[in-house]
Amino acid sequence: MIVLGIETSCDETSAAIIEGDKKEPYVKLLSNIVSSSLLLHAKTGGIIPEKAAREQVKYIIPVLEKALGEGKVDKKDIDAIGVTVGPGLIGSLLVGVETAKTLSYIWEKPLIPVNHLYGHIYANFVSEISNLKSQISNIEVPEFPAIALIVSGGHTDLVLMKNHGNLKWLGGTRDDAAGEAFDKIGRVLGLSYPGGEHIEKLAKNTSEDFFNFPRPLINSGDFDFSFSGLKTAVFRQISQIKNLDEKTISSICYSTQQAIIDVLVTKTLNAAIEFDVKSILLGGGVAANNSLRGNFKFQISNLKLDTKFFVPEKRLCTDNAAMIATAAFFSTKGRSASGGNKIGMPWQKVDAIPDLYFDTAQY
């Protein structure tokens, strides 16, 4: 099965082609084209929704053409189209959704709506091995049940994944997401957008948690997160420092990063132990942080957990259409595909997730 994926939830315009076999646990990536307006938004210190949407209108067709070309597939070869329907910026989402609807109608292909956050989970099921069937035995495969931590600029969520299509939300951020805290603290420190990337680089200059910032809700006994208090504590500390030199900034970056990592890892491992899962899946833009990855591996080993850890390669952590196409593919497992230009196989609604589900009935 060959799926075209389209992702336009924020400031990236992306199209990808994946090929999957329902008997295999991974999909093969044929192409993944991403055009980002990040440099445009860096000038203003954050994303301006209207500008993001205008850039996506400009690049959506060239990105699609390049994805089809690099994937070496024709429209007749495509079996379905997966598209991000939310959460995200409404103007940006409409660019992708309307493009996907048009292609679905003209090409007479099923259209599969995909939740953006599910996509981040499914980045862990993408492989670039050319001959997937012959080498699948050499690949570590995520096993169920699994705990998925989605950590990005707008979301920090823990999900129990019993199998494909059967997910239960365990907890999420009550206020700022981890990535948002990184970016806002970075802005106060005078770092370029996005702040998380620069905080990680500066944190490498030291190995001492000098400021020991609070770890919000780390011992709350639930799976919720809160990073607004940490952000306030860092802001207060910065305001009290008269000489904010490079060494001090690096120390603040290290302590900030360590506080966030401690909360993310502790909560996730607590969930993994409670639900006795076989795998931990990490996804989202913050998943590209090397210290976060390394801390997960260290703590899993330190606790002697019989749990495998999975995280996508860095280019698949940020928003991309490969993860959307993959999520669309796995959403069809065990279901009969609808034909024509109808929306086929929508994601089932996940209970108790206020912002994790975008109503696709209008499409």
N, C-alpha and C positions, 0 to 999 in steps of 0.2 A: 504494500500500500504506500503510495506517495502522497505526502501532504504538503501543501503550501501554507506557510504561516505568515501572519501579518501582525506586527506589534507597533502601536503608536500611542501608548498610554501616557507618555510624558514628553521628554525632549529628544528621544531617539525615534528614528524612522527606520524600520527594519522589516526585511522579508527573508524567508529561508525555505529551503526544501529539505525534507527528511524522507527517508525510506524505511519502512518498518515491516517486520514479519510478526504476526500475532503469536507465533510460537517462541519468539525470542524476547528476552527481557530488556533489550536496548534497541534504539533506532540508529540508523546510519545517517550522518550529516552529509548532505550533498552540497549545500551552499548556505551561507549565513551572512547577509549584507546588512551593515548598520551605518546609518548616517546620523551623526549627532550634532545638535546645536549647542553643545556644552560651552564652547568657547564664546558664543554669543551671550549666553547667560552669565558666564564668569565675569563679564564686564559690569553687570548690575548686581553681582553677589547673590544671585538666586534666579530661579526659573520664572519667567513672565509668560503665563499661559497663552496669551494672544500671539506672542512672537513664536512660541513653540509650534502652535498650530499652523501658522503661516509657512514656517519652514517645512513642515511635514507635507503641506499641500504641494510645495515646490519639488520635493524629493521623492514622494511616494511612487510615482511611475518609473523614474530612473532606477530606484532601488529594486522594484519588482522585476524590471527587465534584466538587471544585472544578476539577480538571484536565479532567474530562469536560465540565463546564459551560463553562469558558472556551474549550475546544477546539471546542465546538459539535459534538460527535460523540456518537452513541449506541453502546451496546455492540455493536449489530449492524453498525456501520461498522468496527469494529476487526478487523484481519486477524491480528494476533499480539500477544503480550505478552512484553516483554523484562524480565528481572529480574536484579539483581545477586546473584551467588552467592558472591562472594568476590574478593579477600581482604577481611577486615573483622572486626568484633566479632561473635561467633557469635550472641549474643542478638539483636542488631540485624538481622543477616542473616536470621534465622529469621522475624522479623516480615514482611519483604518477601517471602521465598520462600513462606511458607505462605499469605500473601494472594494471591500470584500463582497458586499451585497451585489455590487455591479458585476464583478467577475463571476460570482456564483450564478447569477441570472444568465449572463451571456454564454458562459462555458457549460452551463447546466451541471454544476458540481454541488454536492452537499456542503452546507456552511455550518461549521461547528464553533459556537461561541465558547471562549475560554476565559476563565478567571485569571487575571494577571498573576496573582499570588500562587495559584496552582502551577502556573508556568515556571515560577522560580523553583518549585519543588522538582519539577520534571526536567530541569537542566541536568539533574543527576542521572538521567537515563539516556543521555546523548553520547554517542561514540563516533569517533572519526576514523575508526579502523576500516580500511577499504573492503576487506573480505570478512564481514562480521560473523557469518555462520561458521567459518573454519577456525576462528580464533576466540569464539565466545567462551570456551572453556578456560582461557587464560585471564578472563576479566572477572574481577570481583563484582558481584551483582547485589544490589540492595534487596534485602529479604524483609518480608512482612512478619509481624507488625513492625512499624517504624515510627520514630518521632521525627518530625520535620520542624526545623527552626527557620522561619522566614524573617530575615533581618535586613531592612533597607531604610531609605530616607523617610518613607512614610509609614512603614509598618514594622512591628516586631510581634510575631505570632508564633505560638507553639501548637502544632497539630499532630494528633495521633492518626496514623495512616494504617488502617487494617488491611487494605488491599486497594487496587485501582478503583477509584470511584467511591470508596468507603472511607471518608475522613471525618474526624471529630475534632472540633476546635477546643483546645484546653485552656488557653489564656492568651492575652495580648496586652499591648501597652494601654495604660489608662490615660496617657497624655502624649508626651513627645516620644517618638520612636528613637531607636538607638542612632540611626543615621542622621536624624534631624538634630539630635543633641550634638553629635560630632560637628555638623555643619554650622550650627549656631555658636558653639564655643569657638570654632575656628574663625568665625567672622569677628568675634570680640577680640581675639588674639591678633587680628589683622592679617589672617591667612587667606589665600585665594580660595574661591569656590571651585569644587566642593571641599569643605574643610576636613572631612574624614581622611582623605588621601594624604593631605599635608600633615595632619596630626600624626598619622602613622609614621611618616618619614622622620619627623622631628623627634618622635618618641624613641627612635633608635639611638639617639645621642646619649641616652642614660639608661640605667637599669635599676634605679632606686625609686620606690614609690614615696617620694618625699612628702607630698601633700595629703596622701591617704584620704581621698575624697569618699563621701558616703556611697554605700552600695544599696540603693533603694530596693526595698521589698525582697532582699536576697534570702531572708529567713521568714517570709510571710506565710509559708505553708501552702500557697496556691501557685498558679502558673502565670500570674499577671506580672506586668512590667511597668515601671514608671521611671522616666529619666528627666522630668522637669525639675525635680528637687536637686538632682546632681548638677544640672545645668545652672541652677540658681547658686549652688554652693561654689561652683567654679567661678561664676561671675563675681560673687562677693569676694573671693580670694584675689582675683585679678584687680579689683578696685582698691584693694588694700596695699598693693605692691607699687611702690613709687618708681622703682627702676626695673622695668620689664625688659630685661636683656635677653639675649638669645639662649643662654643657659637656663634661665628661669622659664622661658617659654617652652623649652624642651622638657623640663621637669613637669610643667603643667600638662603638657601633651601626654607624657608617659602616665601620669597619675589618672588623667581622664580616661585614657584608653584602657588602663588596667581595671578601673572601676566598672566600666561598661562590660568588659570581657568577663570579669568575675561573675557578674549577675547573669549574663547570657549562658555561660557554661554551667554554672551551678543549677539554674532552673531547668536547663535542658537535660542534664544528667539525672536530676531528681525525677523528672518525668520518665526518662528511659528506665530507671530502676523500678519506679512504681508500676509501670505498665509492662515490664519485662520484655522490652523490644529487642529485635535482632539487629536493627540498623538505626543510625542517626543520620539524617539528611540535612545539610546546611544549604541555604539558598538566599539570594538577594545580594544587593550591591555591597553590603558590609561583609559578606562572606569572602570577599577578595582580600580581606585584611589578614596578613600572614601571621600576626600574633594571635588572632582569634583561632585560626586553623591549628596553629601549633599548640595552643593551650588546650584545645579539645583533645588532640591526640595524646598530650601528656597526661591529662586527667583521666582519660579512659584507661590508659596504661597503668597509671598510679592506683586507680581503684580496682584494677584487674577485672574490668567488665568484659564479658563475652559479647561485645557489641561492636559491629563494624561502623566505621565513620566514613561518610561520603560527602564530598564537596566538589562542585563543578570546577573546571579550569576557569581562570579569572575572566576571560572574555565572555564566558557564559553566565557569570554572576550578575553583571549589569544587564539592563533590559535588552532583549534580543528576540528575534522571531523564531529561532531554533527551539527555544523552550516552549513557545506557544504551539508550534507545529507538533512537538512531541507530546504535550499535554492533550492536544486534540486527538492524536493517534491513540493514546492509551485510554481516552474516554470512550472509544468505540469498541474496546475489548469486550467481547461477550454480548454485543448488541448488534442488531441488524442495521445496516446503513440505509438511510432514506435516500431516495433518488431525486433527480431533478434539481431545482434550485431551492428546495425547502431546507430549513434549518434542521439538521439531523443531530441526534444524540447530544442534547445540551447537558451540561453538568448538573447533577442533582444539587439541590440547595443544601448547604451545610447548616445544620442546626446551630442556633445561637451565635451566629457570626454577623453582627450588624453591618460591618463594612467589607466583608469578604465576598459578598455576592452582589452582582449587578443584574437587575431584572432584564432579561432578554426578550420578554414577551413582545415588546414593541417592534422587535426586528423580525 
